[in-house]
Amino acid sequence: MTPAELKALVHQVAACTPGVGPLEESLKWGEQSFAPVRANIGSSVRIQPRDNGDIALMVICHTNLVEEFRALYPDTLTFEGNRAIVMEAGKPVDREALSHCIGLALTYKLRKRGKA
């Protein structure tokens, strides 16, 4: 998966996930960042290309998102600490699992309030 493919997937998930709406794109720490335009909907996700060709989908570390992802997909996705899903260069990615995790991140605050 390339950074451009991951960006397209983030936008596709946002468009298909009820409550998310349009995304705001910005640069945070030099990385592409995406968050729902409307406040209190979800957490941001960032795309971090790595020198070795891997790509990480970063989330805010003080959430429990990676813990949640790890519980759902322990053998399907690769995780890094409490802040990232890592797509290893040259290895296939389970797009369905990754899409589900993106949707969970983009609705984090809604779900935390019990409205998603």
Jmol script that loads the backbone (N, CA, C; Angstrom):
load data "model"
ATOM      1  N   MET A   1       0.857  -1.179   0.000  1.00  0.00           N
ATOM      2  CA  MET A   1       0.000   0.000   0.000  1.00  0.00           C
ATOM      3  C   MET A   1       0.902   1.240   0.000  1.00  0.00           C
ATOM      4  N   THR A   2       0.540   2.204  -0.799  1.00  0.00           N
ATOM      5  CA  THR A   2       1.292   3.453  -0.864  1.00  0.00           C
ATOM      6  C   THR A   2       0.603   4.506   0.014  1.00  0.00           C
ATOM      7  N   PRO A   3       1.325   5.588   0.347  1.00  0.00           N
ATOM      8  CA  PRO A   3       0.659   6.666   1.080  1.00  0.00           C
ATOM      9  C   PRO A   3      -0.564   7.213   0.348  1.00  0.00           C
ATOM     10  N   ALA A   4      -0.496   7.310  -0.973  1.00  0.00           N
ATOM     11  CA  ALA A   4      -1.642   7.811  -1.750  1.00  0.00           C
ATOM     12  C   ALA A   4      -2.827   6.854  -1.655  1.00  0.00           C
ATOM     13  N   GLU A   5      -2.562   5.553  -1.678  1.00  0.00           N
ATOM     14  CA  GLU A   5      -3.644   4.571  -1.546  1.00  0.00           C
ATOM     15  C   GLU A   5      -4.261   4.624  -0.154  1.00  0.00           C
ATOM     16  N   LEU A   6      -3.419   4.813   0.864  1.00  0.00           N
ATOM     17  CA  LEU A   6      -3.935   4.917   2.231  1.00  0.00           C
ATOM     18  C   LEU A   6      -4.764   6.186   2.399  1.00  0.00           C
ATOM     19  N   LYS A   7      -4.309   7.285   1.821  1.00  0.00           N
ATOM     20  CA  LYS A   7      -5.080   8.534   1.868  1.00  0.00           C
ATOM     21  C   LYS A   7      -6.444   8.339   1.212  1.00  0.00           C
ATOM     22  N   ALA A   8      -6.468   7.700   0.051  1.00  0.00           N
ATOM     23  CA  ALA A   8      -7.737   7.447  -0.637  1.00  0.00           C
ATOM     24  C   ALA A   8      -8.644   6.563   0.215  1.00  0.00           C
ATOM     25  N   LEU A   9      -8.066   5.579   0.893  1.00  0.00           N
ATOM     26  CA  LEU A   9      -8.857   4.704   1.749  1.00  0.00           C
ATOM     27  C   LEU A   9      -9.448   5.472   2.925  1.00  0.00           C
ATOM     28  N   VAL A  10      -8.668   6.359   3.529  1.00  0.00           N
ATOM     29  CA  VAL A  10      -9.169   7.181   4.643  1.00  0.00           C
ATOM     30  C   VAL A  10     -10.378   7.994   4.180  1.00  0.00           C
ATOM     31  N   HIS A  11     -10.271   8.634   3.021  1.00  0.00           N
ATOM     32  CA  HIS A  11     -11.389   9.429   2.499  1.00  0.00           C
ATOM     33  C   HIS A  11     -12.593   8.554   2.158  1.00  0.00           C
ATOM     34  N   GLN A  12     -12.344   7.376   1.609  1.00  0.00           N
ATOM     35  CA  GLN A  12     -13.435   6.462   1.268  1.00  0.00           C
ATOM     36  C   GLN A  12     -14.163   6.017   2.534  1.00  0.00           C
ATOM     37  N   VAL A  13     -13.419   5.649   3.556  1.00  0.00           N
ATOM     38  CA  VAL A  13     -14.032   5.224   4.820  1.00  0.00           C
ATOM     39  C   VAL A  13     -14.840   6.367   5.423  1.00  0.00           C
ATOM     40  N   ALA A  14     -14.284   7.577   5.410  1.00  0.00           N
ATOM     41  CA  ALA A  14     -14.999   8.735   5.962  1.00  0.00           C
ATOM     42  C   ALA A  14     -16.324   8.954   5.231  1.00  0.00           C
ATOM     43  N   ALA A  15     -16.294   8.836   3.911  1.00  0.00           N
ATOM     44  CA  ALA A  15     -17.498   9.063   3.111  1.00  0.00           C
ATOM     45  C   ALA A  15     -18.564   7.996   3.365  1.00  0.00           C
ATOM     46  N   CYS A  16     -18.155   6.793   3.729  1.00  0.00           N
ATOM     47  CA  CYS A  16     -19.090   5.677   3.921  1.00  0.00           C
ATOM     48  C   CYS A  16     -19.475   5.447   5.380  1.00  0.00           C
ATOM     49  N   THR A  17     -18.900   6.208   6.297  1.00  0.00           N
ATOM     50  CA  THR A  17     -19.156   5.984   7.719  1.00  0.00           C
ATOM     51  C   THR A  17     -20.130   7.039   8.238  1.00  0.00           C
ATOM     52  N   PRO A  18     -21.316   6.614   8.681  1.00  0.00           N
ATOM     53  CA  PRO A  18     -22.309   7.567   9.183  1.00  0.00           C
ATOM     54  C   PRO A  18     -21.752   8.428  10.322  1.00  0.00           C
ATOM     55  N   GLY A  19     -22.032   9.719  10.227  1.00  0.00           N
ATOM     56  CA  GLY A  19     -21.635  10.653  11.271  1.00  0.00           C
ATOM     57  C   GLY A  19     -20.305  11.338  11.065  1.00  0.00           C
ATOM     58  N   VAL A  20     -19.460  10.810  10.196  1.00  0.00           N
ATOM     59  CA  VAL A  20     -18.114  11.384  10.046  1.00  0.00           C
ATOM     60  C   VAL A  20     -18.150  12.687   9.251  1.00  0.00           C
ATOM     61  N   GLY A  21     -18.739  12.666   8.079  1.00  0.00           N
ATOM     62  CA  GLY A  21     -18.769  13.859   7.243  1.00  0.00           C
ATOM     63  C   GLY A  21     -17.424  14.134   6.605  1.00  0.00           C
ATOM     64  N   PRO A  22     -17.248  15.350   6.089  1.00  0.00           N
ATOM     65  CA  PRO A  22     -16.002  15.684   5.404  1.00  0.00           C
ATOM     66  C   PRO A  22     -14.823  15.713   6.369  1.00  0.00           C
ATOM     67  N   LEU A  23     -13.637  15.509   5.789  1.00  0.00           N
ATOM     68  CA  LEU A  23     -12.412  15.522   6.581  1.00  0.00           C
ATOM     69  C   LEU A  23     -11.626  16.801   6.357  1.00  0.00           C
ATOM     70  N   GLU A  24     -10.950  17.221   7.395  1.00  0.00           N
ATOM     71  CA  GLU A  24      -9.985  18.320   7.307  1.00  0.00           C
ATOM     72  C   GLU A  24      -8.618  17.684   7.156  1.00  0.00           C
ATOM     73  N   GLU A  25      -7.871  18.136   6.155  1.00  0.00           N
ATOM     74  CA  GLU A  25      -6.505  17.655   5.960  1.00  0.00           C
ATOM     75  C   GLU A  25      -5.535  18.728   6.428  1.00  0.00           C
ATOM     76  N   SER A  26      -4.498  18.284   7.118  1.00  0.00           N
ATOM     77  CA  SER A  26      -3.460  19.212   7.548  1.00  0.00           C
ATOM     78  C   SER A  26      -2.150  18.448   7.655  1.00  0.00           C
ATOM     79  N   LEU A  27      -1.095  19.162   7.994  1.00  0.00           N
ATOM     80  CA  LEU A  27       0.183  18.528   8.283  1.00  0.00           C
ATOM     81  C   LEU A  27       0.438  18.638   9.775  1.00  0.00           C
ATOM     82  N   LYS A  28       0.721  17.507  10.400  1.00  0.00           N
ATOM     83  CA  LYS A  28       1.099  17.484  11.814  1.00  0.00           C
ATOM     84  C   LYS A  28       2.391  16.702  11.901  1.00  0.00           C
ATOM     85  N   TRP A  29       3.397  17.323  12.459  1.00  0.00           N
ATOM     86  CA  TRP A  29       4.726  16.709  12.566  1.00  0.00           C
ATOM     87  C   TRP A  29       5.233  16.274  11.195  1.00  0.00           C
ATOM     88  N   GLY A  30       4.866  17.039  10.165  1.00  0.00           N
ATOM     89  CA  GLY A  30       5.307  16.746   8.811  1.00  0.00           C
ATOM     90  C   GLY A  30       4.572  15.593   8.155  1.00  0.00           C
ATOM     91  N   GLU A  31       3.501  15.116   8.762  1.00  0.00           N
ATOM     92  CA  GLU A  31       2.740  13.983   8.245  1.00  0.00           C
ATOM     93  C   GLU A  31       1.336  14.430   7.851  1.00  0.00           C
ATOM     94  N   GLN A  32       0.795  13.806   6.804  1.00  0.00           N
ATOM     95  CA  GLN A  32      -0.587  14.091   6.424  1.00  0.00           C
ATOM     96  C   GLN A  32      -1.496  13.640   7.555  1.00  0.00           C
ATOM     97  N   SER A  33      -2.399  14.531   7.962  1.00  0.00           N
ATOM     98  CA  SER A  33      -3.327  14.249   9.054  1.00  0.00           C
ATOM     99  C   SER A  33      -4.745  14.482   8.560  1.00  0.00           C
ATOM    100  N   PHE A  34      -5.655  13.638   9.030  1.00  0.00           N
ATOM    101  CA  PHE A  34      -7.049  13.696   8.614  1.00  0.00           C
ATOM    102  C   PHE A  34      -7.933  13.604   9.839  1.00  0.00           C
ATOM    103  N   ALA A  35      -8.900  14.516   9.945  1.00  0.00           N
ATOM    104  CA  ALA A  35      -9.842  14.508  11.066  1.00  0.00           C
ATOM    105  C   ALA A  35     -11.180  15.030  10.566  1.00  0.00           C
ATOM    106  N   PRO A  36     -12.269  14.547  11.167  1.00  0.00           N
ATOM    107  CA  PRO A  36     -13.572  15.089  10.780  1.00  0.00           C
ATOM    108  C   PRO A  36     -13.621  16.606  10.988  1.00  0.00           C
ATOM    109  N   VAL A  37     -14.205  17.308  10.037  1.00  0.00           N
ATOM    110  CA  VAL A  37     -14.313  18.763  10.127  1.00  0.00           C
ATOM    111  C   VAL A  37     -15.143  19.160  11.349  1.00  0.00           C
ATOM    112  N   ARG A  38     -16.248  18.452  11.567  1.00  0.00           N
ATOM    113  CA  ARG A  38     -17.101  18.761  12.716  1.00  0.00           C
ATOM    114  C   ARG A  38     -16.406  18.338  14.001  1.00  0.00           C
ATOM    115  N   ALA A  39     -16.543  19.155  15.020  1.00  0.00           N
ATOM    116  CA  ALA A  39     -15.909  18.876  16.316  1.00  0.00           C
ATOM    117  C   ALA A  39     -16.571  17.699  17.018  1.00  0.00           C
ATOM    118  N   ASN A  40     -15.815  17.042  17.859  1.00  0.00           N
ATOM    119  CA  ASN A  40     -16.296  15.972  18.740  1.00  0.00           C
ATOM    120  C   ASN A  40     -16.899  14.774  18.004  1.00  0.00           C
ATOM    121  N   ILE A  41     -16.328  14.463  16.851  1.00  0.00           N
ATOM    122  CA  ILE A  41     -16.775  13.301  16.082  1.00  0.00           C
ATOM    123  C   ILE A  41     -15.778  12.155  16.240  1.00  0.00           C
ATOM    124  N   GLY A  42     -14.519  12.443  15.968  1.00  0.00           N
ATOM    125  CA  GLY A  42     -13.527  11.376  16.007  1.00  0.00           C
ATOM    126  C   GLY A  42     -12.136  11.878  16.259  1.00  0.00           C
ATOM    127  N   SER A  43     -11.237  10.935  16.270  1.00  0.00           N
ATOM    128  CA  SER A  43      -9.824  11.208  16.458  1.00  0.00           C
ATOM    129  C   SER A  43      -9.168  11.383  15.091  1.00  0.00           C
ATOM    130  N   SER A  44      -8.089  12.085  15.055  1.00  0.00           N
ATOM    131  CA  SER A  44      -7.352  12.231  13.801  1.00  0.00           C
ATOM    132  C   SER A  44      -6.545  10.967  13.524  1.00  0.00           C
ATOM    133  N   VAL A  45      -6.246  10.745  12.255  1.00  0.00           N
ATOM    134  CA  VAL A  45      -5.317   9.704  11.828  1.00  0.00           C
ATOM    135  C   VAL A  45      -4.265  10.377  10.961  1.00  0.00           C
ATOM    136  N   ARG A  46      -3.037   9.868  11.059  1.00  0.00           N
ATOM    137  CA  ARG A  46      -1.938  10.431  10.272  1.00  0.00           C
ATOM    138  C   ARG A  46      -1.268   9.316   9.470  1.00  0.00           C
ATOM    139  N   ILE A  47      -0.714   9.702   8.342  1.00  0.00           N
ATOM    140  CA  ILE A  47       0.022   8.771   7.500  1.00  0.00           C
ATOM    141  C   ILE A  47       1.503   9.080   7.647  1.00  0.00           C
ATOM    142  N   GLN A  48       2.258   8.067   8.076  1.00  0.00           N
ATOM    143  CA  GLN A  48       3.693   8.245   8.291  1.00  0.00           C
ATOM    144  C   GLN A  48       4.468   7.266   7.402  1.00  0.00           C
ATOM    145  N   PRO A  49       4.937   7.740   6.242  1.00  0.00           N
ATOM    146  CA  PRO A  49       5.812   6.888   5.425  1.00  0.00           C
ATOM    147  C   PRO A  49       7.150   6.707   6.156  1.00  0.00           C
ATOM    148  N   ARG A  50       7.724   5.539   6.035  1.00  0.00           N
ATOM    149  CA  ARG A  50       8.984   5.231   6.713  1.00  0.00           C
ATOM    150  C   ARG A  50      10.090   5.009   5.683  1.00  0.00           C
ATOM    151  N   ASP A  51      11.314   5.252   6.106  1.00  0.00           N
ATOM    152  CA  ASP A  51      12.459   5.116   5.205  1.00  0.00           C
ATOM    153  C   ASP A  51      12.601   3.712   4.614  1.00  0.00           C
ATOM    154  N   ASN A  52      12.159   2.683   5.349  1.00  0.00           N
ATOM    155  CA  ASN A  52      12.296   1.306   4.865  1.00  0.00           C
ATOM    156  C   ASN A  52      11.154   0.881   3.933  1.00  0.00           C
ATOM    157  N   GLY A  53      10.232   1.805   3.622  1.00  0.00           N
ATOM    158  CA  GLY A  53       9.111   1.504   2.734  1.00  0.00           C
ATOM    159  C   GLY A  53       7.828   1.157   3.462  1.00  0.00           C
ATOM    160  N   ASP A  54       7.917   0.906   4.776  1.00  0.00           N
ATOM    161  CA  ASP A  54       6.705   0.671   5.560  1.00  0.00           C
ATOM    162  C   ASP A  54       5.901   1.969   5.649  1.00  0.00           C
ATOM    163  N   ILE A  55       4.623   1.835   5.968  1.00  0.00           N
ATOM    164  CA  ILE A  55       3.751   2.989   6.191  1.00  0.00           C
ATOM    165  C   ILE A  55       3.011   2.744   7.491  1.00  0.00           C
ATOM    166  N   ALA A  56       2.963   3.749   8.337  1.00  0.00           N
ATOM    167  CA  ALA A  56       2.225   3.632   9.587  1.00  0.00           C
ATOM    168  C   ALA A  56       1.001   4.526   9.538  1.00  0.00           C
ATOM    169  N   LEU A  57      -0.106   3.991  10.023  1.00  0.00           N
ATOM    170  CA  LEU A  57      -1.310   4.783  10.258  1.00  0.00           C
ATOM    171  C   LEU A  57      -1.276   5.133  11.740  1.00  0.00           C
ATOM    172  N   MET A  58      -1.007   6.381  12.032  1.00  0.00           N
ATOM    173  CA  MET A  58      -0.802   6.846  13.406  1.00  0.00           C
ATOM    174  C   MET A  58      -2.118   7.365  13.983  1.00  0.00           C
ATOM    175  N   VAL A  59      -2.326   7.099  15.275  1.00  0.00           N
ATOM    176  CA  VAL A  59      -3.466   7.650  16.005  1.00  0.00           C
ATOM    177  C   VAL A  59      -2.939   8.311  17.277  1.00  0.00           C
ATOM    178  N   ILE A  60      -3.775   9.083  17.915  1.00  0.00           N
ATOM    179  CA  ILE A  60      -3.372   9.780  19.133  1.00  0.00           C
ATOM    180  C   ILE A  60      -3.115   8.747  20.228  1.00  0.00           C
ATOM    181  N   CYS A  61      -1.945   8.823  20.856  1.00  0.00           N
ATOM    182  CA  CYS A  61      -1.516   7.766  21.776  1.00  0.00           C
ATOM    183  C   CYS A  61      -2.285   7.740  23.094  1.00  0.00           C
ATOM    184  N   HIS A  62      -2.915   8.826  23.488  1.00  0.00           N
ATOM    185  CA  HIS A  62      -3.647   8.796  24.763  1.00  0.00           C
ATOM    186  C   HIS A  62      -5.079   8.265  24.611  1.00  0.00           C
ATOM    187  N   THR A  63      -5.434   7.801  23.424  1.00  0.00           N
ATOM    188  CA  THR A  63      -6.710   7.093  23.246  1.00  0.00           C
ATOM    189  C   THR A  63      -6.456   5.609  23.478  1.00  0.00           C
ATOM    190  N   ASN A  64      -7.521   4.828  23.495  1.00  0.00           N
ATOM    191  CA  ASN A  64      -7.364   3.379  23.599  1.00  0.00           C
ATOM    192  C   ASN A  64      -7.564   2.713  22.234  1.00  0.00           C
ATOM    193  N   LEU A  65      -7.398   3.481  21.162  1.00  0.00           N
ATOM    194  CA  LEU A  65      -7.705   2.968  19.833  1.00  0.00           C
ATOM    195  C   LEU A  65      -6.856   1.766  19.446  1.00  0.00           C
ATOM    196  N   VAL A  66      -5.549   1.836  19.611  1.00  0.00           N
ATOM    197  CA  VAL A  66      -4.709   0.708  19.194  1.00  0.00           C
ATOM    198  C   VAL A  66      -5.013  -0.520  20.051  1.00  0.00           C
ATOM    199  N   GLU A  67      -5.306  -0.309  21.309  1.00  0.00           N
ATOM    200  CA  GLU A  67      -5.722  -1.427  22.176  1.00  0.00           C
ATOM    201  C   GLU A  67      -6.994  -2.083  21.607  1.00  0.00           C
ATOM    202  N   GLU A  68      -7.938  -1.251  21.190  1.00  0.00           N
ATOM    203  CA  GLU A  68      -9.177  -1.759  20.590  1.00  0.00           C
ATOM    204  C   GLU A  68      -8.890  -2.497  19.285  1.00  0.00           C
ATOM    205  N   PHE A  69      -8.053  -1.896  18.422  1.00  0.00           N
ATOM    206  CA  PHE A  69      -7.704  -2.528  17.149  1.00  0.00           C
ATOM    207  C   PHE A  69      -7.025  -3.879  17.398  1.00  0.00           C
ATOM    208  N   ARG A  70      -6.101  -3.901  18.340  1.00  0.00           N
ATOM    209  CA  ARG A  70      -5.344  -5.116  18.653  1.00  0.00           C
ATOM    210  C   ARG A  70      -6.279  -6.231  19.140  1.00  0.00           C
ATOM    211  N   ALA A  71      -7.295  -5.868  19.928  1.00  0.00           N
ATOM    212  CA  ALA A  71      -8.254  -6.862  20.415  1.00  0.00           C
ATOM    213  C   ALA A  71      -9.088  -7.431  19.261  1.00  0.00           C
ATOM    214  N   LEU A  72      -9.408  -6.594  18.280  1.00  0.00           N
ATOM    215  CA  LEU A  72     -10.216  -7.031  17.143  1.00  0.00           C
ATOM    216  C   LEU A  72      -9.421  -7.820  16.102  1.00  0.00           C
ATOM    217  N   TYR A  73      -8.172  -7.406  15.872  1.00  0.00           N
ATOM    218  CA  TYR A  73      -7.375  -7.954  14.767  1.00  0.00           C
ATOM    219  C   TYR A  73      -5.965  -8.342  15.217  1.00  0.00           C
ATOM    220  N   PRO A  74      -5.842  -9.206  16.239  1.00  0.00           N
ATOM    221  CA  PRO A  74      -4.510  -9.519  16.775  1.00  0.00           C
ATOM    222  C   PRO A  74      -3.583 -10.207  15.775  1.00  0.00           C
ATOM    223  N   ASP A  75      -4.144 -10.980  14.869  1.00  0.00           N
ATOM    224  CA  ASP A  75      -3.323 -11.727  13.922  1.00  0.00           C
ATOM    225  C   ASP A  75      -3.437 -11.204  12.495  1.00  0.00           C
ATOM    226  N   THR A  76      -4.224 -10.147  12.317  1.00  0.00           N
ATOM    227  CA  THR A  76      -4.503  -9.638  10.973  1.00  0.00           C
ATOM    228  C   THR A  76      -3.670  -8.405  10.643  1.00  0.00           C
ATOM    229  N   LEU A  77      -3.498  -7.525  11.626  1.00  0.00           N
ATOM    230  CA  LEU A  77      -2.756  -6.278  11.426  1.00  0.00           C
ATOM    231  C   LEU A  77      -1.517  -6.268  12.317  1.00  0.00           C
ATOM    232  N   THR A  78      -0.559  -5.420  11.964  1.00  0.00           N
ATOM    233  CA  THR A  78       0.673  -5.264  12.739  1.00  0.00           C
ATOM    234  C   THR A  78       0.604  -3.937  13.476  1.00  0.00           C
ATOM    235  N   PHE A  79       0.894  -3.959  14.760  1.00  0.00           N
ATOM    236  CA  PHE A  79       0.765  -2.768  15.599  1.00  0.00           C
ATOM    237  C   PHE A  79       2.107  -2.338  16.151  1.00  0.00           C
ATOM    238  N   GLU A  80       2.167  -1.053  16.502  1.00  0.00           N
ATOM    239  CA  GLU A  80       3.369  -0.480  17.106  1.00  0.00           C
ATOM    240  C   GLU A  80       2.946   0.296  18.341  1.00  0.00           C
ATOM    241  N   GLY A  81       3.284  -0.240  19.496  1.00  0.00           N
ATOM    242  CA  GLY A  81       2.952   0.431  20.746  1.00  0.00           C
ATOM    243  C   GLY A  81       1.473   0.741  20.848  1.00  0.00           C
ATOM    244  N   ASN A  82       1.179   1.951  21.353  1.00  0.00           N
ATOM    245  CA  ASN A  82      -0.213   2.377  21.503  1.00  0.00           C
ATOM    246  C   ASN A  82      -0.573   3.470  20.510  1.00  0.00           C
ATOM    247  N   ARG A  83       0.189   3.499  19.377  1.00  0.00           N
ATOM    248  CA  ARG A  83      -0.073   4.605  18.472  1.00  0.00           C
ATOM    249  C   ARG A  83      -0.128   4.299  16.984  1.00  0.00           C
ATOM    250  N   ALA A  84       0.077   3.057  16.551  1.00  0.00           N
ATOM    251  CA  ALA A  84       0.128   2.864  15.100  1.00  0.00           C
ATOM    252  C   ALA A  84      -0.258   1.455  14.651  1.00  0.00           C
ATOM    253  N   ILE A  85      -0.803   1.429  13.433  1.00  0.00           N
ATOM    254  CA  ILE A  85      -0.923   0.212  12.636  1.00  0.00           C
ATOM    255  C   ILE A  85       0.151   0.351  11.566  1.00  0.00           C
ATOM    256  N   VAL A  86       0.964  -0.671  11.407  1.00  0.00           N
ATOM    257  CA  VAL A  86       2.065  -0.605  10.448  1.00  0.00           C
ATOM    258  C   VAL A  86       1.783  -1.542   9.279  1.00  0.00           C
ATOM    259  N   MET A  87       1.875  -0.979   8.076  1.00  0.00           N
ATOM    260  CA  MET A  87       1.754  -1.763   6.859  1.00  0.00           C
ATOM    261  C   MET A  87       3.167  -1.975   6.333  1.00  0.00           C
ATOM    262  N   GLU A  88       3.608  -3.220   6.378  1.00  0.00           N
ATOM    263  CA  GLU A  88       4.973  -3.535   5.995  1.00  0.00           C
ATOM    264  C   GLU A  88       5.108  -3.550   4.476  1.00  0.00           C
ATOM    265  N   ALA A  89       6.210  -2.976   4.009  1.00  0.00           N
ATOM    266  CA  ALA A  89       6.467  -2.887   2.576  1.00  0.00           C
ATOM    267  C   ALA A  89       6.446  -4.275   1.943  1.00  0.00           C
ATOM    268  N   GLY A  90       5.743  -4.378   0.835  1.00  0.00           N
ATOM    269  CA  GLY A  90       5.719  -5.622   0.081  1.00  0.00           C
ATOM    270  C   GLY A  90       4.803  -6.694   0.632  1.00  0.00           C
ATOM    271  N   LYS A  91       4.128  -6.438   1.736  1.00  0.00           N
ATOM    272  CA  LYS A  91       3.218  -7.433   2.306  1.00  0.00           C
ATOM    273  C   LYS A  91       1.772  -6.998   2.054  1.00  0.00           C
ATOM    274  N   PRO A  92       0.890  -7.963   1.796  1.00  0.00           N
ATOM    275  CA  PRO A  92      -0.512  -7.598   1.580  1.00  0.00           C
ATOM    276  C   PRO A  92      -1.145  -7.038   2.853  1.00  0.00           C
ATOM    277  N   VAL A  93      -2.131  -6.176   2.669  1.00  0.00           N
ATOM    278  CA  VAL A  93      -2.834  -5.544   3.780  1.00  0.00           C
ATOM    279  C   VAL A  93      -4.289  -5.996   3.746  1.00  0.00           C
ATOM    280  N   ASP A  94      -4.819  -6.344   4.891  1.00  0.00           N
ATOM    281  CA  ASP A  94      -6.238  -6.669   4.989  1.00  0.00           C
ATOM    282  C   ASP A  94      -7.008  -5.345   4.976  1.00  0.00           C
ATOM    283  N   ARG A  95      -7.463  -4.960   3.797  1.00  0.00           N
ATOM    284  CA  ARG A  95      -8.115  -3.656   3.636  1.00  0.00           C
ATOM    285  C   ARG A  95      -9.407  -3.550   4.435  1.00  0.00           C
ATOM    286  N   GLU A  96     -10.122  -4.662   4.583  1.00  0.00           N
ATOM    287  CA  GLU A  96     -11.361  -4.633   5.346  1.00  0.00           C
ATOM    288  C   GLU A  96     -11.077  -4.334   6.820  1.00  0.00           C
ATOM    289  N   ALA A  97     -10.096  -5.002   7.394  1.00  0.00           N
ATOM    290  CA  ALA A  97      -9.723  -4.762   8.799  1.00  0.00           C
ATOM    291  C   ALA A  97      -9.197  -3.339   8.971  1.00  0.00           C
ATOM    292  N   LEU A  98      -8.332  -2.912   8.049  1.00  0.00           N
ATOM    293  CA  LEU A  98      -7.777  -1.561   8.122  1.00  0.00           C
ATOM    294  C   LEU A  98      -8.884  -0.518   7.998  1.00  0.00           C
ATOM    295  N   SER A  99      -9.822  -0.727   7.091  1.00  0.00           N
ATOM    296  CA  SER A  99     -10.946   0.202   6.921  1.00  0.00           C
ATOM    297  C   SER A  99     -11.782   0.290   8.188  1.00  0.00           C
ATOM    298  N   HIS A 100     -12.027  -0.852   8.821  1.00  0.00           N
ATOM    299  CA  HIS A 100     -12.791  -0.869  10.055  1.00  0.00           C
ATOM    300  C   HIS A 100     -12.081  -0.043  11.133  1.00  0.00           C
ATOM    301  N   CYS A 101     -10.768  -0.210  11.244  1.00  0.00           N
ATOM    302  CA  CYS A 101     -10.002   0.554  12.238  1.00  0.00           C
ATOM    303  C   CYS A 101     -10.023   2.052  11.942  1.00  0.00           C
ATOM    304  N   ILE A 102      -9.924   2.422  10.685  1.00  0.00           N
ATOM    305  CA  ILE A 102     -10.006   3.839  10.313  1.00  0.00           C
ATOM    306  C   ILE A 102     -11.368   4.392  10.718  1.00  0.00           C
ATOM    307  N   GLY A 103     -12.425   3.655  10.419  1.00  0.00           N
ATOM    308  CA  GLY A 103     -13.772   4.090  10.805  1.00  0.00           C
ATOM    309  C   GLY A 103     -13.918   4.224  12.314  1.00  0.00           C
ATOM    310  N   LEU A 104     -13.328   3.305  13.067  1.00  0.00           N
ATOM    311  CA  LEU A 104     -13.378   3.394  14.531  1.00  0.00           C
ATOM    312  C   LEU A 104     -12.653   4.643  15.030  1.00  0.00           C
ATOM    313  N   ALA A 105     -11.527   4.960  14.418  1.00  0.00           N
ATOM    314  CA  ALA A 105     -10.786   6.169  14.818  1.00  0.00           C
ATOM    315  C   ALA A 105     -11.582   7.433  14.482  1.00  0.00           C
ATOM    316  N   LEU A 106     -12.145   7.470  13.286  1.00  0.00           N
ATOM    317  CA  LEU A 106     -12.863   8.674  12.850  1.00  0.00           C
ATOM    318  C   LEU A 106     -14.175   8.885  13.597  1.00  0.00           C
ATOM    319  N   THR A 107     -14.649   7.867  14.320  1.00  0.00           N
ATOM    320  CA  THR A 107     -15.873   8.005  15.127  1.00  0.00           C
ATOM    321  C   THR A 107     -15.582   7.851  16.619  1.00  0.00           C
ATOM    322  N   TYR A 108     -14.345   7.950  17.009  1.00  0.00           N
ATOM    323  CA  TYR A 108     -13.919   7.695  18.394  1.00  0.00           C
ATOM    324  C   TYR A 108     -14.725   8.484  19.422  1.00  0.00           C
ATOM    325  N   LYS A 109     -14.868   9.770  19.225  1.00  0.00           N
ATOM    326  CA  LYS A 109     -15.566  10.608  20.215  1.00  0.00           C
ATOM    327  C   LYS A 109     -17.072  10.326  20.213  1.00  0.00           C
ATOM    328  N   LEU A 110     -17.644  10.084  19.049  1.00  0.00           N
ATOM    329  CA  LEU A 110     -19.065   9.703  18.981  1.00  0.00           C
ATOM    330  C   LEU A 110     -19.303   8.416  19.764  1.00  0.00           C
ATOM    331  N   ARG A 111     -18.444   7.432  19.526  1.00  0.00           N
ATOM    332  CA  ARG A 111     -18.611   6.143  20.190  1.00  0.00           C
ATOM    333  C   ARG A 111     -18.377   6.265  21.695  1.00  0.00           C
ATOM    334  N   LYS A 112     -17.444   7.108  22.070  1.00  0.00           N
ATOM    335  CA  LYS A 112     -17.151   7.311  23.492  1.00  0.00           C
ATOM    336  C   LYS A 112     -18.373   7.877  24.222  1.00  0.00           C
ATOM    337  N   ARG A 113     -19.142   8.689  23.498  1.00  0.00           N
ATOM    338  CA  ARG A 113     -20.372   9.263  24.076  1.00  0.00           C
ATOM    339  C   ARG A 113     -21.567   8.344  23.882  1.00  0.00           C
ATOM    340  N   GLY A 114     -21.366   7.218  23.177  1.00  0.00           N
ATOM    341  CA  GLY A 114     -22.449   6.264  22.970  1.00  0.00           C
ATOM    342  C   GLY A 114     -23.433   6.651  21.897  1.00  0.00           C
ATOM    343  N   LYS A 115     -22.981   7.458  20.913  1.00  0.00           N
ATOM    344  CA  LYS A 115     -23.902   7.934  19.883  1.00  0.00           C
ATOM    345  C   LYS A 115     -23.603   7.377  18.510  1.00  0.00           C
ATOM    346  N   ALA A 116     -22.766   6.366  18.421  1.00  0.00           N
ATOM    347  CA  ALA A 116     -22.462   5.798  17.100  1.00  0.00           C
ATOM    348  C   ALA A 116     -22.891   4.362  17.049  1.00  0.00           C
TER     349      ALA A 116
END
end "model"
wireframe off; spacefill off
backbone 0.3
color backbone group
